[in-house]
Amino acid sequence: MPSGAATDREILRLAVPAFLALVAEPAFLLADSAIVGHLGTPELAGLGIAGALLTTVISLCIFLAYGTTASVARRIGAGDLRGAISAGIDGIWLAVAIGAPVTVVGLVATPELVGLFGAGADVAHQAELYFRTAVLGAVPLLVMLAATGILRGLQDTRTPLVVAVVGNVLNVALNLLFVYGLDLGITGSALGTLVAQVGSAAALLVVVDRAARRHGAVRRPSAAGIRSAGGRPGRPRP
């Protein structure tokens, strides 16, 4: 049995990177706010509205991270690493299944969603410009949540931290390029963030895919598996 000191070190090894990754995640919007704030008050206020809408979606889907972590960890505890990764991948497919309609609804109903905040015409226009581009990142954002959940369940908290840090640096660089270099305004900020999110999601998927191939986990989508990832009764992955 490991000593108390060894257990404490193991907890810190997992907890510190996980905590830092959580701190890094909101930095996307913070960086956007800092850069867009120099464009003017309507732009900054519009970003605030669009950010509130996006944050609501993420908050409602946070179960993709924590639920996937629990599902993966349970199977690992049962000695089923292959099944653990397969169950985690079900969470990724669930993220896609949720993110795709969210994107469509967001694009179609942008004016109505922004209108809920009762902003003036100038602010509402800026919010719509940002949100129409940013909502295209719904699938990558939710996939990032699920993939991070898988890696945490596999006791890998360093990879999500590295991806979060690199993603944030890329986000700042692209924001500066698109907003000021290419003079795209608030749309450029949303575009820079979108590209950074797609890159971050792709990086996490590569890591998960390598683990799946290494252990022979099932990667194709399964209706039963997706239902199970969503907390509904379904036949678990083999």
C-alpha positions in Angstrom: 0.0 0.0 0.0 1.4 3.4 -0.9 2.5 5.7 1.9 0.6 8.9 2.8 3.4 11.0 1.2 3.3 9.0 -2.0 -0.5 9.4 -2.2 -0.2 13.1 -1.6 2.4 13.4 -4.4 0.1 11.5 -6.8 -2.9 13.7 -5.9 -0.8 16.8 -6.5 0.5 15.4 -9.8 -3.0 15.1 -11.1 -4.7 18.0 -9.3 -2.3 20.9 -10.1 -2.3 20.6 -13.9 -6.1 20.0 -13.8 -6.6 23.2 -11.7 -4.3 25.2 -14.0 -6.2 24.0 -17.1 -9.4 25.1 -15.5 -7.9 28.6 -14.9 -6.7 28.7 -18.5 -10.0 27.8 -20.2 -11.8 31.2 -19.5 -8.8 33.0 -20.8 -10.1 32.8 -24.4 -12.9 35.3 -23.7 -10.7 37.4 -21.5 -8.1 37.8 -24.3 -10.9 38.6 -26.7 -12.2 41.2 -24.3 -8.8 42.8 -23.9 -8.3 43.1 -27.6 -11.8 44.0 -28.7 -12.0 46.6 -25.9 -9.7 48.8 -27.9 -12.1 48.9 -30.8 -14.8 50.8 -28.9 -17.6 50.5 -26.3 -20.2 49.0 -28.7 -17.8 46.2 -29.7 -16.9 45.4 -26.1 -20.5 45.4 -25.0 -21.5 43.2 -28.0 -18.7 40.8 -27.0 -20.2 40.7 -23.5 -23.6 39.6 -24.9 -22.2 37.0 -27.3 -19.9 35.7 -24.5 -22.8 35.3 -22.2 -24.7 33.2 -24.8 -21.6 31.0 -25.4 -20.9 30.6 -21.7 -24.4 29.5 -21.1 -24.0 26.7 -23.7 -20.8 25.6 -22.2 -22.2 25.6 -18.6 -25.2 23.5 -19.7 -22.8 20.9 -21.3 -20.1 20.8 -18.7 -21.3 17.2 -17.9 -19.5 16.2 -21.0 -16.2 16.7 -19.1 -17.1 15.4 -15.7 -19.5 12.6 -16.8 -16.9 11.3 -19.2 -14.2 11.4 -16.6 -16.3 9.4 -14.2 -17.3 6.9 -16.9 -13.7 6.3 -18.0 -12.4 6.1 -14.4 -15.0 3.5 -13.4 -14.0 1.2 -16.2 -10.3 1.6 -15.5 -11.1 0.7 -11.9 -12.7 -2.5 -13.2 -9.6 -3.3 -15.2 -11.2 -2.5 -18.5 -8.9 0.0 -20.2 -10.2 -0.7 -23.7 -13.8 -0.3 -22.6 -12.8 2.9 -20.7 -11.5 4.6 -23.8 -14.5 3.4 -25.9 -16.9 4.8 -23.3 -15.0 8.1 -23.4 -15.2 8.2 -27.2 -19.0 7.8 -26.9 -18.8 11.1 -24.9 -17.0 12.7 -27.9 -19.7 11.6 -30.3 -22.3 12.9 -27.9 -20.5 16.3 -27.9 -20.8 16.3 -31.7 -24.5 15.3 -31.6 -25.2 18.2 -29.2 -22.9 20.7 -30.8 -24.2 20.4 -34.4 -27.8 21.4 -33.7 -26.6 24.1 -31.3 -24.6 25.6 -34.2 -27.5 25.5 -36.5 -29.9 27.0 -34.0 -27.4 29.6 -33.1 -26.9 30.7 -36.7 -30.6 30.8 -37.5 -31.7 32.5 -34.3 -28.8 34.9 -33.7 -30.9 38.1 -33.8 -33.5 36.6 -31.5 -30.9 35.3 -29.0 -29.1 38.7 -29.0 -32.4 40.5 -28.7 -33.1 38.8 -25.4 -30.6 41.2 -23.8 -32.4 44.3 -24.9 -29.3 46.0 -26.2 -29.2 49.1 -28.5 -28.9 48.7 -32.2 -25.1 49.3 -32.3 -24.3 46.9 -29.5 -26.7 44.2 -30.9 -25.0 44.5 -34.3 -21.6 43.9 -32.8 -22.9 41.0 -30.7 -24.4 39.4 -33.8 -21.2 39.8 -35.8 -19.2 38.0 -33.0 -21.8 35.3 -32.2 -22.4 34.2 -35.8 -18.7 33.3 -36.2 -18.1 32.1 -32.6 -21.1 29.7 -32.6 -19.3 27.7 -35.3 -17.0 26.6 -32.5 -19.8 24.9 -30.6 -18.7 21.4 -31.8 -15.0 22.0 -31.2 -15.7 23.4 -27.7 -17.9 20.5 -26.7 -15.4 18.0 -28.1 -12.7 19.7 -26.1 -14.8 19.1 -22.9 -15.3 15.4 -23.7 -11.7 14.8 -24.8 -10.4 16.5 -21.7 -12.7 14.3 -19.6 -11.3 11.2 -21.2 -7.7 12.2 -20.5 -8.5 13.1 -16.9 -10.1 9.7 -16.5 -6.9 8.2 -17.8 -5.0 10.2 -15.2 -3.4 12.4 -17.8 -4.0 16.0 -16.7 -0.9 17.4 -18.3 -2.0 17.1 -21.9 -5.2 19.2 -21.4 -3.1 21.8 -19.7 -0.5 22.0 -22.5 -3.2 22.2 -25.1 -5.1 24.9 -23.1 -1.9 27.0 -22.8 -0.9 26.6 -26.4 -4.5 27.3 -27.5 -4.6 30.5 -25.5 -1.3 31.8 -27.0 -2.5 30.9 -30.5 -5.8 32.7 -29.7 -4.0 35.9 -28.7 -1.8 35.8 -31.8 -4.6 35.2 -34.2 -6.8 37.9 -32.6 -4.1 40.5 -33.0 -3.6 39.4 -36.6 -7.2 39.3 -37.6 -8.5 42.3 -35.6 -5.6 44.7 -36.2 -3.4 43.2 -39.0 -6.3 42.4 -41.3 -8.7 45.0 -39.9 -11.6 42.5 -39.4 -12.8 44.1 -36.2 -14.9 42.1 -33.8 -15.5 39.4 -36.5 -11.7 38.9 -36.6 -11.7 38.3 -32.8 -14.3 35.6 -33.2 -12.5 34.1 -36.1 -9.2 33.9 -34.3 -10.8 32.2 -31.3 -12.6 29.8 -33.6 -9.4 28.7 -35.3 -7.6 28.3 -31.9 -10.5 26.2 -30.6 -10.5 24.0 -33.7 -6.8 23.5 -33.3 -7.1 22.7 -29.6 -9.9 20.2 -30.3 -7.9 18.5 -33.0 -4.8 18.2 -30.8 -6.8 16.5 -28.0 -8.5 14.2 -30.6 -5.1 13.1 -31.9 -4.0 12.1 -28.4 -7.3 10.2 -27.7 -7.2 8.5 -31.1 -3.6 7.3 -30.5 -4.7 5.8 -27.1 -7.8 4.2 -28.8 -5.6 2.6 -31.5 -3.0 1.4 -29.0 -5.6 -0.4 -26.9 -8.0 -1.5 -29.7 -10.9 0.7 -28.4 -14.0 1.2 -30.5 -14.0 4.6 -32.3 -17.0 4.4 -34.5 -20.3 6.0 -33.2 -22.9 3.9 -31.6 -26.5 5.0 -30.8 -26.5 2.9 -27.6 -23.1 4.2 -26.6 -24.1 7.8 -27.2 -27.3 7.3 -25.1 -25.2 5.8 -22.3 -22.8 8.7 -22.4 -25.8 11.0 -22.0 -26.9 9.2 -18.9 -29.7 7.2 -20.5 -29.9 3.4 -20.4 -28.0 1.8 -23.2 -25.9 -1.2 -23.9 -22.3 -0.3 -22.8 -19.4 -0.6 -25.2 -17.6 -4.0 -25.3 
